[in-house]
Amino acid sequence: MPEDAQLAVDLLSRTDHGRVATTLRALPFLAFAGHIVQDGRLLLRMPRNHGHHHACVGSVVAYGADNLDSAGPDEALWSVQVIGRCEPYEPTADQVERFGPTRDPMVYLRIEPRLSTVHATDGSLERHFGPTL
């Protein structure tokens, strides 16, 4: 993975939740998801009972996260967006443990980032990254 794209993935590893964007019946659709980073890929966890995963599987999606709620007083705010194809995924027991406990049945998905964007309030991280093939 190119160094610039690695920055996006590294920032995502500092958070555990974000938003996945896709289309549903030709309209924009945004859903909440938990995530972990594993070997440069983004693994998502979404509640099965909402059915939102059906709009994501097999589609190119955008996934975004930020530090708006967790930044310290002297830390710049940042946001990351990665774009890639979303596929069903069967996590290992270790990966499920990394996600943490849940009360509801979950669906696991995987995104291999192909494009990414990083923005920061101080401008130090602002970059648009091309394909990460």
C-alpha positions as CSV (number, residue, x, y, z in Angstrom):
1,M,0.0,0.0,0.0
2,P,1.4,3.4,-0.9
3,E,2.6,5.5,2.1
4,D,0.0,8.2,1.6
5,A,-2.9,5.7,1.6
6,Q,-1.3,4.1,4.7
7,L,-1.9,7.4,6.5
8,A,-5.6,7.1,5.9
9,V,-5.7,3.5,7.2
10,D,-3.5,4.4,10.2
11,L,-5.9,7.2,11.2
12,L,-8.9,4.8,10.9
13,S,-7.2,2.5,13.3
14,R,-7.4,5.2,15.9
15,T,-11.2,5.1,15.9
16,D,-13.7,2.2,16.1
17,H,-16.9,3.6,14.5
18,G,-17.8,5.5,11.3
19,R,-20.3,5.8,8.5
20,V,-20.7,3.8,5.4
21,A,-22.2,5.5,2.3
22,T,-23.7,3.8,-0.7
23,T,-26.9,4.0,-2.7
24,L,-30.2,2.4,-2.0
25,R,-32.8,2.4,-4.8
26,A,-30.7,5.0,-6.6
27,L,-30.7,7.4,-3.6
28,P,-27.8,8.2,-1.3
29,F,-27.7,6.1,1.9
30,L,-25.6,6.5,5.0
31,A,-25.4,3.9,7.9
32,F,-23.4,3.6,11.1
33,A,-20.8,0.8,11.4
34,G,-18.1,-0.3,13.7
35,H,-14.7,-1.1,12.2
36,I,-11.3,-2.5,12.8
37,V,-8.2,-2.3,10.5
38,Q,-6.6,-5.6,9.6
39,D,-3.7,-5.9,7.1
40,G,-4.6,-2.6,5.4
41,R,-8.2,-3.7,5.0
42,L,-11.2,-2.3,6.8
43,L,-13.5,-4.8,8.5
44,L,-16.9,-3.5,9.3
45,R,-19.6,-4.8,11.7
46,M,-23.2,-3.8,11.3
47,P,-26.4,-4.9,13.1
48,R,-28.0,-7.7,11.0
49,N,-31.6,-6.7,12.0
50,H,-31.4,-3.3,10.3
51,G,-30.6,-4.9,6.9
52,H,-28.4,-2.0,5.9
53,H,-25.7,-4.4,4.9
54,H,-27.7,-5.5,1.9
55,A,-27.2,-2.1,0.3
56,C,-23.4,-2.4,0.8
57,V,-22.6,-5.9,-0.2
58,G,-21.2,-6.1,-3.8
59,S,-21.2,-2.3,-4.1
60,V,-18.5,0.3,-4.2
61,V,-18.9,2.2,-0.9
62,A,-17.4,5.1,0.9
63,Y,-16.5,4.8,4.5
64,G,-15.7,7.7,6.7
65,A,-14.6,8.3,10.3
66,D,-13.1,11.2,12.3
67,N,-11.8,12.3,15.7
68,L,-14.4,15.0,16.3
69,D,-15.5,13.5,19.6
70,S,-12.1,12.2,20.7
71,A,-9.6,14.9,19.9
72,G,-7.6,16.4,22.7
73,P,-7.5,20.2,23.3
74,D,-4.2,20.6,21.4
75,E,-5.0,18.0,18.7
76,A,-6.1,18.9,15.2
77,L,-9.4,17.5,14.1
78,W,-9.2,15.1,11.1
79,S,-11.5,13.1,8.9
80,V,-10.8,10.2,6.6
81,Q,-12.7,8.7,3.8
82,V,-11.9,5.5,2.0
83,I,-13.6,4.1,-1.1
84,G,-13.6,0.5,-2.2
85,R,-15.7,-2.6,-3.0
86,C,-17.6,-4.0,0.0
87,E,-17.8,-7.8,0.4
88,P,-19.2,-10.2,3.0
89,Y,-16.5,-11.3,5.4
90,E,-16.2,-14.2,7.9
91,P,-14.0,-12.8,10.8
92,T,-11.7,-14.9,12.9
93,A,-12.4,-15.3,16.6
94,D,-9.6,-12.8,17.3
95,Q,-11.2,-10.2,15.0
96,V,-14.6,-10.6,16.6
97,E,-13.0,-10.1,20.0
98,R,-11.3,-6.9,18.7
99,F,-14.7,-5.5,17.8
100,G,-15.9,-6.0,21.4
101,P,-19.1,-7.4,22.9
102,T,-22.5,-7.0,21.3
103,R,-26.0,-7.9,22.2
104,D,-27.4,-8.1,18.7
105,P,-26.6,-10.4,15.7
106,M,-24.1,-8.8,13.5
107,V,-23.0,-8.9,9.9
108,Y,-19.3,-8.5,9.0
109,L,-18.1,-6.9,5.8
110,R,-14.7,-6.1,4.3
111,I,-13.5,-3.0,2.3
112,E,-10.2,-3.0,0.6
113,P,-9.5,0.7,0.2
114,R,-8.8,1.9,-3.4
115,L,-9.1,5.6,-3.0
116,S,-8.8,7.7,0.1
117,T,-9.0,11.3,1.4
118,V,-7.7,12.8,4.6
119,H,-8.6,16.3,5.9
120,A,-7.4,18.1,9.0
121,T,-8.3,21.4,10.5
122,D,-4.7,22.6,10.5
123,G,-4.2,21.5,6.9
124,S,-1.2,19.3,7.8
125,L,-2.9,16.0,6.7
126,E,-5.0,17.2,3.8
127,R,-4.5,14.9,0.9
128,H,-6.4,13.1,-1.8
129,F,-4.9,9.8,-2.6
130,G,-5.3,8.0,-5.9
131,P,-5.7,4.3,-6.4
132,T,-4.0,2.1,-3.8
133,L,-3.5,-1.0,-6.1
